[in-house]
Amino acid sequence: MSAMARRSILPGPGLTRAVLWAAIGFAIGAGALAFGLKADEGQIFGLGYLFALFGFLLGIGAFRFWLTWAAGREIDVHEEHAAHGRAGDWRRYFRFTTDHKVIGIQYLVTAFLLFFTAGIAAMFMRFELAQPGIATSKDLYNMIMSTHGAMMITVALISIIGGLGNYLVPLMVGARDMAFPKANALSYWMLPLAVLLVAINPLLGGFDSGWTAYPPLSQQANLGQQAYLMAFVTVGISSILSAINFLVTVFRMRAPGMSLLRIPIFVWALTVTATLALIATSVVAAAFTMLLFDRLLGTSFFRATRGGDVILFQHLFWFYSHPAVYIMGLPGLGAILEVVPVFARKPLFAYPLAVLSFISIGVLSFMVWAHHMFVSGMAEFFHIPIMFTTELISIPTGIVFLSALGTIWMGRIHFKVPMLWVFGFVWAFLIGGITGVFLADVPTDITLSDTYFVVAHFHYTIIGGTIYGLFAGTYYWFPKITGKMYSERLGRLHFWWFSIAFNATFLPMFWLGIEGMRRRVADYPTALGTVNLIVSIAAVNIALSVAVFAFNMVRSWRRGAPAGANPWNAQTLEWQTASPPPIDNFDVIPTVTATPYQYGSLGSTAGEGRAAP
Amino acid sequence: MTAQLGHHASPDEAIAARSNMLLGVKLGILSEAMLFGALFAAYFVVRADSPGWPPISGFERPELILPGLNSLLLVSSSVTMQLAVRAVRSGEGSRMRRWLGLTMLLGGIFIAVQGYEFSNNGFGLDSGIFGSTFYILTGFHGAHVLVGLGLMTIVMNRARRGLVSREHDTALEATSYYWHFVDVVWLFLFSTLYVL
């Protein structure tokens, strides 16, 4: 009764209340400093943001069950049930909903919106770079370039593990939800305000440090820079929370019979990813916090004039951010390896070795960070060991690659859209990997550092690894998530248009880099004008092809043909339930009797109750 | 902690929820350990870089007596915490509350002593790299002590309402892990920041 009475006074937990309380929180936090004490605008803004974030989460209802629990009151079972969401109610996507399938879609849609926004920023950059000279303004270019980078990094970090991972991991291991559904929803709802902060940073003066935020540039007063730092720390805390959730789910909530080597490879990839996120993220959070303290509280961690150490920031930053490359990459590789056996109709080649490779990539990724710093002036003796470990990591990566190729070899290949993205991945990631060797070698790296060679390299690895994996996975699981089939024709158009445009954009950049075109600079030597024009035209085509993708997804979701429970005749558990899955995922939790890749052998089943092909 | 989907938990579900929660807390502590690891790494790097410590003359390193006393307090509070856990395991609710209360008292004194020490140090957060590293390490640790005290307050509140028992001890157990972690971090802090 008392709950009902409370609800009539204020709007119920939800977006309206969240926005309201965020505004009130900001006013309290900022106001306390603005009127009470001597404070600069950075401090006012910082405390305001902290309170706004807290108010937003309070308003969305993130803490209500925990607060009830902490107060020792009985938790309203009906309210808790309602928070899990009702099937078919679209409003659950805008609420604090604890169903992992809702949270997965929230992440996925957020990631794609960010992807489109950051893509528009890239279009602006290619407009500026289409011809030598300055068409708009250098400051604007720096600002847009930094925003593009920060947003795309976020996309690469959250899209697959947050989106597809949240939706699919409980289904693939045969659980009814994640281990901590409320913490799961909390990790999503920490994002909107942080993402908004990155998106509006140009209004606060923008930032021009790029996503790496090296001091001393990032220490200089500018609210846009501070907004980025605070947003990054927020995303970091959210990803630590979500990593714990993934690990406990995978380790403790698998269906009976799912031994370690019967876990789908996608889940294995995400498990290693979550481990990396868990261990590494707090290091970058510490680095960014120290940077914020330098800006706001007068500390001198990275101020060389007062005993601080600028290189220290780079060490701490890359200690996270190189593993982060694998936090971005491994989910993509996992999605690719998940798709391959289904469309080659063969067991996954060298599955145990692929698992071992993911784990060794995870371990090695902590020993290679300083290859980002060969020209930074770090200690000389560190160069060769880091070069060695970096090249070592190409062995497990190569095994993952061989696992994909070995599965394709002699398979009965079905050239459906997800499989096309696999082939695209093989090409793109191969180029990304091989060019990485040049950047791992100290002598070539010193020449190529900070040129477009690096830009081309990491776009080939991150687009080739993560985004190709994201597209492969999104097409592959679209029928499961929506219950509808996407348009195969539009999918093919998207793939070919995107792949040709992508290669035409980034392949010439290797050459531009060798010719000496500097990255992160709005202008370049006149002689490189023609190639840059071609690159810009190609880049527009990437954007157009992505528009086809967006159109396909939206239209197919609304009026695609019904897909059925298992359109691909796949053997992993998520296909052994309805599409979209019921709210409790499975009517009966399946029992696993074999690895999920028994293609080609007769009479094999992955789980009981599997539909006959 | 509560059953998923809002059903009342069956015994099996309750056991699973408990072990999930405790594993989650351990993983969270691992991440926290990395946070302090990063701060310690920063401390050692700048200290190795600098010609002396404190790098600028005029600052005195804090004396050992008060923080030494504080170390004793915190170590004892880990012991009392464990006694509280043992009491709840043998089903002695009131004894558990006494030990938990004592743990909170010790933690509270620790914070008070540290506050006194902070206000009497001859240097601040903005006193160059020496003050920066000292206060970020002790400050982050102090914040963790406060969080621990908050968690204990919640457990105490629930215990008063009879909600903590041998069958429902997950929150206390989880809080004890966290508290021991905070204690261990302090021992590292004390030996590096004050003694070394």
Interface residues (C-beta under 8 A of the other chain):
Chain A: F65 W69 A70 A71 G72 I75 V77 H78 E80 H81 H84 R176 D177 A179 F180 P181 A183 I240 A243 I244 N245 L247 V248 F251 R252 M253 L278 I279 A280 T281 S282 V283 A285 A286 A287 M290 F293 L297 G298 T299 S300 F301 R306 G307 G308 D309 L312 H315 L316 F319 D584
Chain B: M1 T2 Q4 L5 G6 H7 H8 A16 S19 N20 M21 L23 G24 L27 G28 L30 S31 E32 M34 L35 G37 A38 L39 A41 A42 V45 V46 D49 S50 P55 I56 L125 D126 G128 I129 F130 G131 S132 T133 Y135 I136 I154 N157 R158 R160 R161 L163
